[in-house]
Amino acid sequence: MSAPENDNDPPRPGACPICGKPTVLAFRPFCSKRCADVDLQRWFTGRYAVPAVEEEDGPDEPEEGRT
């Protein structure tokens, strides 16, 4: 089995999201500790990020919880 062509391709069900090999129960959803560590390193370096939208408070809108 081959790895996803690029990081934007979703992994196949039951496949490691890093290399595309079948998952192993002990490291699920990865196939090995190495792939789990690669994923963790990507989070630590900021390659992965959860998008967030911060709302700007207008002058007429008080923040909740403030008096």
N, C-alpha and C positions, 0 to 999 in steps of 0.2 A: 504494500500500500504506500502511496506517496503522500508527501506533506502537502498542506494547502499551498496553492501557487503563490499567494501573497497574504499578508496579515489581514487583508480586508475580506478574504474568502471565509465564510463560516465553516467550522469543522463539521465533518460528517457525524451523525449520531453514533455514539460509542467509540469515537476516534479522539485521540489526544489532540487538543487544540494547538499544540506546539509543533508536533512532527507528523501527526496523522495516523500513527500506529494505533492498534486497538488499546483501549484503556485497561488498566490493572486495578482491581478492587482496592488494594492497599494505597494507591496513589490517585484514585479517581478524582477528577476527570482526566488525569494524565496517565501516561504509560510507564513513567519511571520517576524516581526522585530527581534525576537530572532535569527532566522537562518541568517538573513542579518548581525547581529552583530557578530555571530560566524565566518562568512566568513571574515568580516573586521578584526577581531582579528587574524585570521590565516595569513592575509597579513602583519599586524603589527609585528607579532612575527617571520616572515620569513619562516613560513611553506610553503607558496606559494612563488614562485619566477619566474620571467620572465628570461629565459635563454638568455645570451648575449655572443657573441664571440668578444673579443677585438683583433683587428689586431695589430701585432707588426710592427712598422715602421723600415724598414731596413735602413742602413746608406746611401744607394744609392737612396732612395726614399724620396724626400722632402714631408712634409705634405702640403696638399692643403691649400691655403690661406696665407701661410708664404712666405716671400720674402728673 
